[in-house]
Amino acid sequence: MYLIKENQQADTINGYGELMHGVCLATDADNYKSLSESMNPMTLNALMNKYYSTMFPVIKAHNGLIANLMDDALIALWAKPIAETQLRSDACYAALKINSALQEFNHLPSPQLPTYLGLHYGEMRLSNHKLMEDYGGLPVGNIITTSTQIEALNKILGTRILVSATVIEGLSGFISREIGVFLLKDTTQPIVIFELIDKNDQIDPKLAPLLYAFAKALHLFQQCQWKKAQKSFVNIHKYYPNDGPTIFYINHLERHLTQCPNNPMYKPVIEVSHLSASRQELYSNLGIQ
């Protein structure tokens, strides 16, 4: 475990043990395992402290608290006894800033740590375990499992920041796109997943056609118009060959074409536990190096 001592104040989360509402952010570094096997412990410790020094100030500046660290994984919280929209905004701004800061970090002449982020909003309780009194409290509830599994879904979809619908819906100031309905590992209820892309005032104009075309293709998929959806995703791939979610749906439709129930309210649910192909395999199938 790598801990960077900070005088984190728990002013915004002062009801340990009380029912809280808020956002849980889970992060994970993709290259950590191989680095831990090849670097000596002191060098690895120095690298990870630099890595977390990039993230900690961002979380603090956006009113978040560090709940837990373990090797390359971090849990941060934005929570209060009463649900507030600002909690979700702060968490999303922090996630975008962390992603940007880590891109700069990974351009430095040192080992890279590509990082995935997952956010979920819901209810939680914060434990008052004495070991956590320097931090924000260890959250207890399904929110931890869900945010961690959302983070892991990035590796399948080729994205960096994924959030649940409960985080982003009704929130202004951000560009996002719906990715689909997923039943995550270790969860029992399907949830709608969005990719968090950027702030409204910083969107790349070149992305607008992609977002529009992807939304139309996803709608076809959700209407069980499999062949039309597949054709649409293949067409998107011609113009955006490295778009991870597009690649995912092309391969998913090739492997999992099934008949939809005769129910106009039905939305296809993608069960993550049934996704056996790695992202590298999906890219290989489309001739991407």
N, C-alpha and C positions, 0 to 999 in steps of 0.2 A: 504494500500500500504506500502511496506517495502523498504526503500531506504537506501543504504549504500553510504555515501558521498565519492566520489573519484574525483580526479582532472583529469577527462577524457579529453584528448586533442583531438580536432577534426581536427588534421592536415591531416588525410587521407580522411576526408569528410568535405571539406571546401566550398562546393558549394550549400548551402541551397537553395532549390527551383529549382535547376538545375536537369535535367534528369541524373540519375545515373544508373550504372549497378553494380549488386552485389548479395550477398547471404543474405537471411534473415533466422535467426535461431529462432524458437519458442520452448519454453520448458513449461512443465506443470508437477506438482507433483501430483501423483495419490491419496495420502492419506490426502491431505490438508483439504478437506471438513470435514471429521470426526474429524480431530485434532482441527479445528477451533470451532467445537461444544463442544469439551470436555476439551479444555485447556483455562485457563484465558488469556486475551489479552497480558499481559506483558510476560508471559512464551512463548506464541506463537510468539510474536515479537522477543524474544531472539533466539528462534529456527530458525526462518526464516532469521534472520541476519547471523547466523552461516551457514545456507544453502546457502545463496547468497554469503557469503564470500568464499565459496568453488568454486563458479562458476566465480565470477568477475575477479579474477587474471588470470584465464585461458583464458578468452575472451580477456583481455587486452594484455596478453603475445603473443597472436596470431593475434594481430592487429585488433581486433574487437572493436565495440563500443556498449554500452548499449543504446537502443532506448526507451525502455519502461518496466516498472514493474507494475504488478497488482496482489496483493496477492501472489499466487504460480506460476504465469505465467511471463515469461521473453521474451523479443524480443531483439535480438542482430543483428548487421549489419556488413557486410564487403562490402564496396561500394566505387566506384570511377567513375569519369565522363567517363572514357574509360574502356571497358571490359578487365579484366586481369585474366589469369588462376590462378595466385597466390591468388586471392581473394577466389576462390573456394577451393584451397588447404588449406589455412589458416582456413577457416570455418570448413572443414572436420576434420582437426587435432584438432581443438578446441572442436568439438562435441565428438570425441573419448576420449579426455582428460577429458572433463566434465563428461562423462559417467563413466570413471574409478574413478575419484575423488569422485563422488557421491556414487559409490559402497562402497568405504572406509568410507564415511560419514555415510552410512546406516548400517555399522557394529559397529558404536559407540553405547554406552549404552544410547540412546535417541530415541525418536519416529522416525520411518523411513519415508522417503519421496521418494519412487520410482519415477523416473522421465523419461518422454518421450521427445524425441527431434525430430523436423521436420525441414528440410532445403529445401529451394527453391531458384533458381537463376533466375533473370530477371531484368526488368527495374523498377525503382521507382523514386519518387521525395521525397525530404526531406523537411519537413516543417521547418520554422524558428520561431516557436512559442516560446516566451520568456521563458515559463515554462520549455522548454527542452534544454536550452542553456548549462547546465552542462553535457548534455549527447550527443548522436550522432545525434540527430534530429529524429523526428517522421516520419517514412516512409509512403508515401501515394501511394497506388496502389494495384493491385491484389496480389502482392507478399506476403502481410501480411495474407490475407485470405487463400491463398494456403498453405503457410508454417504452419499456425495454423491447417489447416485441415489435412495436412500430419502428423503433430505431433499427432493429435487425432486418426489417422489410426493405430498407434502403438497399441492402446488398443484393437483393433479388431484383429490384426494380431499376438499379443503376441511378439512384437519386442520392441527395445529400441530406435534405431536411424533409421529413414527413410528419404530418400532424393529423390528429383525428378531427372529425367534423365538429366536435364539441369545442375545439380550440379556435377554429377559424371562422365558423359560420356566424354571419352578422357582424364581423369585425372589419372595420374600414382601415384603409391605409396600407393594404398589402395586396400583392399579386400572388394568386395561388391557382392550382387546377385540381379538380377532382380526379383521382386515380382509379377509384372503384370501391367495391364493397368486399371486405376481406374478413375471413375468420382466422384470426391470428393464432399462433401456437400458444398453448396453455391458457386459452380463453374460451368462453362458451357462447358469447354473443358477437355476431358480425358487426363491424363498424365501417363507416365510410372514411376513406383515407384521402387526404389532400397532400399535394406537394407544395411546400412554402417556397416561393421563388424569389421574391424581392419586395422592397417597398414600392408603393405606387409611383413615386416620383423618380425611381431608378430603373425602371423596366427597360430592357433592350427592345427597341422597336422591331427587331428581326424576329422576336419571339411571338409577336401577336398572331401571325398566321399559323404558327404551330399550335398555340393554345386554342385557337378557333377550330382548327381541323381536328385536333385531338378530342375536343369536347363533342364534336359531331360523331366521330368514330366511336367514342365511348357510349354515346347515346344509342347508337346502333347495336352495340354489344349488349347493353342493358335491356334493349328491346328484343333480344334473342335473334336479331338479324345477323347471324354469324357470318355468312359469306360476304355480305355488304360491309360489315365491320372489318373483316379481314382485308378486303380490298382497300378500304380506307386507310387502315394502318400501314399496309404495304406502300401505298402512295405517299403517306407522310414520311416513311422511311427513306424514300428517294431523295427528299429535300432536307431531311434532318436525320442523317444516318447514325448519329451517335445518341439519339434520344432514347434513354433507357426504358421508360414506360412503353413507348411504341414498340421497341424490340420485344419487350416482355409479352405484350398482347399478340403480336404476330406468332410467337412461338406457343403461347397458351392456346390460341385458337387452332393451331395446327395439331396440338396434342389432345385437346379437351373439348372438341365439338360435341355437344350433347343437345338433347331436346329440352326446350323450356316448358315448364308447366303452363297450362292454359289459364293464366292469371295476369291481367293487365297491370297489377300492382307489384308483380314479381321483379326482383332485380337479382341477376346472377351473383352468387357469392363465391369468391375464390378462396378455397381452403389452403392456407399457407403450408400446412403439414403435408399436403399432397404435391407440393412443388419440389420435385426431386432434382431438376436440372439446375446446375450452377449457372451464375451469370456468365462465366467464361464459356460454358458450353453454348449458351444462347447466342452469344456474340459470334462464336465459331460457326454456328449454323448459318449465320447471315454473312459470313466472310469478312468479319471485322476483326482486326488484330488488336 
